[in-house]
Amino acid sequence: MKSISVFCGSSNGNDEVIIRESYGLGKLLAHEHITLVYGGAKVGLMGQVANGVLDHQGKVVGVIPDFLSSKEIFHDKISELIVVDSMQERKMKMHELSEGTIALPGGFGTLEELFEMVTWAQLGLHAKPIGILNINGYYDKLLEFLDGMVVTGLLKQENRDMLLVDGTSDGLLGQMKSYRPTATPKWIKKDQI
């Protein structure tokens, strides 16, 4: 893999393990020569991941909507900053620039970004690996909920299995590198998204 998009919180939260491991993911990406594609901010877990890459001589591409860049929260030390018009355009550009997606802990925005990527995969619009870095069990209850969706028949097991999960950066990256997508029917054409 040459590039991975990362979605995560724009705040640090209060769990020191999550903060430390977010930086650690960035460090790992730099050591693996994998370009980080992320939301472009210098704050929160987003900033931690970017700093982990930058502090270890890696490459970072930020994609930020104009309305956020004007608030001066963009990271001015990254390799490249791409300014777009909207949040939707940001997700599309990040997707285009990366060979896979990782979700770290975050809030509503992170969940929305993660589920959009997995929905696109479910619809057959891409076959890139999608991973959840479940630091300190942050996503345990969400994963239980998804398993319950399978039990009730509202989510197919093969679609649930599209989400790779690990509690460590090394473990998740290993899964992503060896990921082989299952065949899914293409319900809509790529140019319709």
C-alpha positions in Angstrom: 0.0 0.0 0.0 1.3 3.4 -0.9 -1.4 5.6 0.7 -4.1 5.4 3.4 -6.8 7.8 4.3 -7.4 8.2 8.1 -10.6 9.5 9.6 -10.5 10.5 13.3 -11.4 13.1 15.9 -10.7 16.8 15.6 -10.2 16.8 19.4 -7.9 14.7 21.5 -10.5 13.5 23.9 -9.4 12.5 27.4 -7.9 9.0 26.9 -4.1 9.1 26.8 -3.9 5.7 25.2 -5.9 6.9 22.3 -3.8 10.0 21.9 -0.6 8.0 22.1 -1.7 5.3 19.7 -3.0 7.9 17.2 0.5 9.3 17.0 1.9 5.8 16.8 -0.2 5.0 13.7 1.4 8.0 12.1 4.8 6.8 13.0 4.1 3.4 11.6 2.8 4.8 8.3 6.0 6.8 8.0 8.2 3.7 8.7 6.2 1.7 6.1 6.5 4.5 3.5 2.8 4.9 3.3 1.4 8.4 2.6 -1.1 9.7 5.1 -4.2 11.2 3.5 -6.3 13.0 6.1 -8.5 16.0 6.9 -5.7 18.5 7.0 -6.1 19.8 10.5 -3.4 20.4 13.1 -5.7 19.8 16.0 -7.0 16.7 17.9 -6.3 13.1 16.9 -6.0 14.3 13.3 -3.0 16.4 14.3 -1.5 13.5 16.4 -1.5 11.2 13.4 -0.1 13.8 11.1 2.7 14.7 13.6 3.5 11.0 14.0 4.1 10.8 10.2 6.0 14.2 10.0 8.2 13.5 13.0 9.4 10.4 11.3 10.0 11.9 7.8 6.8 10.6 6.2 4.5 12.2 3.6 1.2 13.8 4.6 -1.5 15.0 2.3 -4.3 17.1 3.9 -7.7 17.7 2.3 -9.7 20.4 3.9 -12.8 22.3 3.0 -12.3 26.1 2.4 -14.6 27.0 5.3 -12.3 25.1 7.7 -9.1 26.4 6.2 -10.2 29.9 6.8 -10.4 29.2 10.5 -6.7 28.6 10.5 -6.9 25.0 11.9 -5.0 23.6 8.9 -1.6 22.0 9.5 1.0 24.2 8.0 3.8 21.7 8.2 2.3 18.9 6.0 3.7 17.9 2.6 0.6 19.0 0.6 -2.7 20.7 1.4 -5.6 20.4 -1.0 -8.5 22.9 -0.4 -11.9 21.8 -1.6 -15.4 23.3 -1.6 -17.3 20.9 0.7 -17.2 18.0 3.1 -18.5 15.7 0.4 -15.8 16.8 -2.0 -13.2 16.2 0.8 -14.3 12.6 1.3 -14.3 11.9 -2.4 -10.8 13.4 -2.8 -9.4 11.5 0.1 -10.9 8.3 -1.3 -9.3 9.0 -4.7 -5.9 9.6 -3.2 -5.8 6.5 -1.0 -5.6 2.8 -1.3 -7.5 2.1 1.9 -9.2 3.7 4.9 -8.6 3.6 8.6 -11.0 5.0 11.2 -9.6 5.9 14.6 -11.7 7.0 17.5 -13.8 10.1 16.8 -17.3 11.5 17.0 -20.2 11.9 14.5 -18.0 13.1 11.7 -15.7 10.1 11.9 -18.6 7.7 12.0 -20.2 9.4 9.0 -17.0 9.2 7.0 -16.4 5.5 8.0 -19.9 4.5 7.1 -19.9 6.3 3.8 -16.7 4.5 2.8 -18.1 1.1 3.8 -21.5 1.9 2.1 -19.6 2.6 -1.1 -17.8 -0.7 -0.8 -21.1 -2.5 -0.1 -22.5 -1.0 -3.3 -19.5 -2.2 -5.3 -18.1 1.3 -5.9 -14.7 0.3 -4.6 -12.8 -2.7 -3.3 -10.4 -1.0 -1.0 -9.8 -2.2 2.6 -11.5 -0.4 5.4 -10.2 -0.7 8.9 -11.2 0.3 12.4 -8.3 0.8 14.8 -10.1 -0.1 17.9 -7.8 1.6 20.4 -8.5 0.7 24.0 -11.8 -0.9 23.0 -13.3 2.4 21.8 -15.4 0.7 19.1 -16.5 -2.4 21.1 -20.1 -1.4 21.5 -20.4 -0.3 17.9 -19.0 -3.6 16.7 -21.5 -5.4 18.9 -24.3 -3.4 17.4 -23.1 -4.3 13.9 -23.1 -8.0 14.8 -26.6 -7.5 16.1 -27.6 -6.1 12.7 -26.4 -9.3 11.1 -28.4 -11.4 13.6 -31.6 -9.5 12.8 -31.0 -10.0 9.0 -30.6 -6.3 8.3 -26.9 -6.5 7.4 -25.3 -9.3 5.4 -22.4 -11.1 7.0 -20.2 -10.5 4.0 -20.8 -6.7 4.2 -20.1 -6.8 8.0 -16.8 -8.6 7.1 -15.7 -5.7 4.9 -14.8 -3.9 8.2 -11.4 -5.0 9.3 -10.8 -4.5 13.0 -7.7 -4.6 15.2 -6.6 -3.0 18.5 -3.1 -2.4 17.2 -1.8 -0.4 14.2 0.6 -3.3 13.2 -2.2 -5.8 13.3 -4.7 -3.7 11.3 -2.1 -2.7 8.7 -1.2 -6.3 8.2 -4.9 -7.2 7.6 -5.3 -4.3 5.2 -2.2 -5.4 3.2 -3.6 -8.9 2.8 -7.2 -7.9 2.2 -9.0 -9.6 -0.6 -12.5 -8.2 -1.3 -15.4 -10.5 -1.6 -17.4 -10.2 -4.8 -20.3 -7.8 -4.3 -23.0 -7.0 -6.9 -22.6 -3.5 -8.4 -25.9 -2.0 -7.8 -25.0 1.4 -9.2 -22.3 2.8 -11.5 -19.3 4.6 -10.1 -20.1 7.9 -11.8 -23.4 8.0 -9.9 -21.8 8.8 -6.5 
